[in-house]
Structures are given as structure tokens and as C-alpha cells.
């Protein structure tokens, strides 16, 4: 998914996101399954909030995103990180990583199972032996029970938005219609964005992960490090053995 004008307000809108919890969860899983890891790849890194935090923990980071605008914001935060523009469905020239992470429901933006399996396969190839692939997704229960039909709105000093969540045509799909108003001097400029996400049942995700060659070490929920199969956000620990 390529964010457009949203890049300039993304950090303001996501300022309360639990970035540190993603880092804490990642640190735990790396210490548990691959303590010697050094090279990390962040797929769908966006403005680099998680990427830079992981870098500050001492790992060597590469961030990949499709949006030039998001990558530009990220590069201004940390120029020591390699920022690459690529479509994560068609990764090229990336290999020998110890861990790949992809958080904040990036995988839900892969809207068909064939493409999702391709992402998993490319992640497998980009990892060294024993490498970890850590990612999260919205659970289908969260999509159908907590997102369908919901409207969200916020008003800040310089930006406001209205966000509608509606079911898409496919089962477990969701359409996000967002309208933003950004303040420029004494005027507000409006722009609209439309985002499409797809939910996948747990059994479907497991089959695709294993088809790509991974061993699933653990499935967790909502930042817990304990195994669980129910929650708003599911976390996967996949390893290339």
C-alpha cells in the first residue's frame, strides 16, 4: 500500500501507537529464538518509527516501503539506516538477514492469498538459516466485530480526520475511507484516501507460512509473549530452520 499525502500527517495521527510494545515484543522473541541476530529488515516500515527504535537497540536495520513520501520522513529521522523503496510482494536484492519484521497490520494490506504467500516466500529467501520472520495481522474477529461499520474522528490543532470502516466485497475484507483536513496558515486543505485491507483466518495464515518453508514457533496475541490464538492482533514467530 502506497500512502500518498497521508505521509505528512502520519506521525501526528499515530503518536499514541504502541511502538515501544512492538520493540519489546521483538526483543523478547529475538533473545529467545535468535540471540545472535544482528541484521534486521523492516518490511512496510512507513515513517520508520519502529525501525529507528530497533536500530537504537543496537541492531543494524534496513527499512523497505513502497511510499517515497513515507521513506522521506523516515530518512530524516535516521540517515544511518538503509531506506529502500520496494514493493514487498516483489522483493529484490535482499538477503542474509537474521530477522525480518513487519508490523502494524502491513500484511493485511496484501489483499489476496497468492500475493501473501509470495511475500512469505520472499521473506524466507531473504533470511539466513535460523532467521526469524516476525509479523502481525488484524484477526478476523477484530475486523468483523470491532471495525466493520465503525467511524473514527479526531480533531487536533493542525489536522483533523474522519475515518469510515466498511466491509469490502470479499469475506473479511475492509475498506477504509479517510478524509483529512490539514491546516496551512489560516486555511484548511482537504484530501481523501482510500485503503483496502484483507483479513485471513488463522488456519489459512499457517498454511501459507508453512508453504513458504517456515516453521511456526509461536502464535501470540496483543503483544503477549505467551501462545494464544484469540485477540485483536495476532503475532507470528516464524523461523527458517
C-alpha positions in Angstrom: 0.0 0.0 0.0 1.5 3.4 -1.0 0.5 6.2 1.3 0.2 9.5 -0.5 -0.5 12.8 1.2 -1.1 11.0 4.4 2.7 10.8 5.0 2.9 14.3 6.1 0.4 13.8 8.9 1.0 10.1 9.7 3.2 10.6 12.7 0.8 13.0 14.3 -2.1 10.6 13.8 -0.1 7.7 15.1 1.6 9.5 18.1 -0.2 7.2 20.6 0.6 4.0 18.7 2.3 1.3 21.0 5.6 1.4 19.1 7.6 0.5 22.2 5.5 -2.6 22.7 6.4 -3.8 19.3 10.1 -3.3 20.1 9.8 -5.0 23.5 8.0 -8.0 21.9 10.6 -8.2 19.1 13.4 -8.0 21.6 11.9 -10.9 23.6 11.5 -13.1 20.6 15.0 -12.4 19.3 16.5 -13.2 22.7 14.5 -16.4 22.9 14.9 -17.7 19.4 17.9 -16.0 17.8 20.0 -14.1 20.3 22.9 -13.7 17.9 20.9 -11.8 15.4 22.4 -8.6 14.0 20.9 -7.7 10.7 17.2 -6.8 10.7 14.8 -5.9 7.8 11.6 -4.0 8.4 9.0 -4.6 5.7 6.5 -1.8 5.3 8.5 0.4 7.5 6.4 3.5 6.9 7.9 6.6 8.6 10.4 4.4 10.4 9.1 4.7 14.0 9.7 1.0 14.8 12.7 0.8 12.5 14.6 3.6 14.3 13.7 2.2 17.7 15.1 -1.2 16.8 18.2 0.5 15.5 18.6 2.3 18.8 18.6 -1.1 20.5 21.8 -1.9 18.7 20.7 -3.9 15.6 21.6 -3.0 12.1 18.4 -2.0 10.2 17.2 -1.8 6.7 13.7 -0.4 6.0 11.6 -1.1 3.0 8.4 0.7 1.9 6.6 1.4 -1.3 5.9 5.1 -0.5 8.6 7.6 -1.3 6.8 10.1 0.9 6.9 7.8 3.9 10.5 6.9 3.3 11.5 10.6 3.1 10.0 11.2 6.5 11.9 8.1 7.8 15.2 9.1 6.3 15.0 12.5 8.1 14.9 10.6 11.4 18.0 8.4 11.0 20.3 8.5 8.0 22.4 5.6 9.2 19.6 3.2 8.3 19.3 2.0 4.7 15.9 3.0 3.4 14.7 1.3 0.2 11.7 1.8 -2.0 10.3 -1.6 -3.0 7.1 -3.4 -3.2 7.2 -6.1 -0.5 5.4 -8.5 -2.9 8.4 -8.3 -5.3 11.5 -8.0 -3.0 14.7 -7.9 -4.9 18.4 -8.0 -4.0 17.8 -8.6 -0.2 19.4 -11.5 1.5 21.4 -12.7 4.6 19.2 -11.1 7.2 18.9 -12.5 10.7 15.4 -11.3 11.2 12.5 -9.7 9.3 9.8 -7.8 11.0 6.5 -6.4 9.6 4.2 -4.7 12.0 1.1 -2.6 12.3 -1.0 -4.9 10.1 1.2 -4.4 7.0 0.3 -8.0 5.9 -3.4 -7.1 5.9 -2.6 -4.7 3.0 -1.7 -7.8 1.0 -5.2 -8.4 -0.3 -5.0 -11.9 -1.9 -3.6 -15.2 -0.7 -1.4 -15.8 -3.6 0.4 -12.5 -3.1 0.6 -13.0 0.6 2.3 -16.4 0.1 4.7 -14.7 -2.3 5.6 -12.2 0.4 6.3 -15.1 2.8 8.4 -16.9 0.2 10.5 -13.8 -0.4 10.9 -13.3 3.3 12.1 -16.9 3.6 14.7 -16.3 0.9 15.9 -13.1 2.4 16.8 -14.8 5.7 19.8 -16.7 6.8 19.4 -20.1 8.3 17.7 -19.9 11.8 16.4 -16.4 10.8 13.2 -15.2 12.2 10.1 -13.7 10.5 8.0 -11.7 12.9 4.8 -10.1 11.8 1.3 -9.2 13.0 -2.2 -9.1 11.5 -5.6 -7.9 12.5 -7.6 -11.0 13.5 -10.8 -11.7 11.5 -12.7 -11.4 14.8 -11.4 -7.9 15.3 -12.2 -6.9 11.8 -15.8 -8.2 11.9 -16.6 -7.3 15.5 -14.7 -4.1 16.1 -14.0 -2.4 12.7 -17.0 -3.1 10.4 -19.3 -0.1 10.5 -17.2 2.0 12.8 -16.4 5.7 12.4 -13.4 7.3 14.0 -12.6 11.0 14.2 -10.0 13.2 15.8 -9.5 17.0 15.9 -6.0 18.4 16.6 -4.7 21.9 16.2 -3.3 21.4 12.7 -5.0 18.3 11.4 -8.4 16.6 11.7 -9.8 13.5 10.2 -12.9 11.3 9.8 -12.4 7.6 9.2 -15.1 5.2 8.0 -14.6 1.4 8.1 -16.9 -0.7 6.0 -16.9 -4.3 4.8 -15.4 -4.9 1.4 -16.7 -7.3 -1.3 -14.6 -10.2 -0.2 -15.0 -12.1 3.1 -13.1 -10.5 5.9 -12.0 -7.5 3.7 -12.4 -3.9 4.9 -12.5 -0.6 3.1 -11.1 2.5 5.0 -12.3 5.8 3.7 -10.4 8.7 5.3 -10.9 12.4 4.9 -8.2 14.8 6.3 -8.2 18.5 6.9 -4.7 19.9 7.3 -4.1 23.5 8.4 -2.0 25.7 6.2 -1.7 29.1 7.8 -5.3 30.3 8.3 -6.9 27.7 5.9 -7.5 24.0 6.0 -6.8 21.8 3.0 -8.8 18.7 2.5 -7.6 15.4 1.0 -9.1 11.9 0.9 -7.5 8.5 0.9 -9.0 5.0 0.4 -7.3 2.0 1.9 -8.2 -1.7 1.4 -7.3 -4.5 3.8 -7.9 -8.2 3.9 -8.2 -10.4 6.9 -7.2 -14.1 6.9 -8.2 -16.9 9.1 -5.5 -18.3 11.4 -5.6 -21.7 9.6 -5.1 -20.0 6.2 -2.1 -18.0 7.5 -0.5 -21.1 9.0 -0.8 -23.0 5.7 0.7 -20.1 3.7 3.6 -19.7 6.2 4.4 -23.4 6.1 4.1 -23.5 2.3 6.8 -20.8 2.1 9.1 -23.1 4.1 8.9 -21.6 7.6 8.4 -23.4 10.9 5.9 -21.6 13.1 7.4 -21.4 16.6 4.7 -19.4 18.2 1.5 -17.5 17.7 0.7 -14.8 20.2 -2.0 -12.1 20.6 -2.0 -8.5 21.6 1.7 -8.1 22.4 1.7 -11.1 24.8 4.8 -13.4 24.6 2.6 -16.4 25.6 1.0 -18.6 22.9 -2.6 -17.5 22.1 -4.9 -17.8 19.1 -7.6 -15.2 20.1 -7.1 -11.5 20.2 -7.5 -8.3 18.2 -3.9 -8.5 16.8 -2.2 -11.8 16.2 1.6 -12.1 16.2 3.6 -14.8 14.4 7.0 -16.1 15.2 8.3 -18.0 12.1 11.7 -19.5 11.7 13.8 -20.7 8.8 15.3 -23.9 10.1 
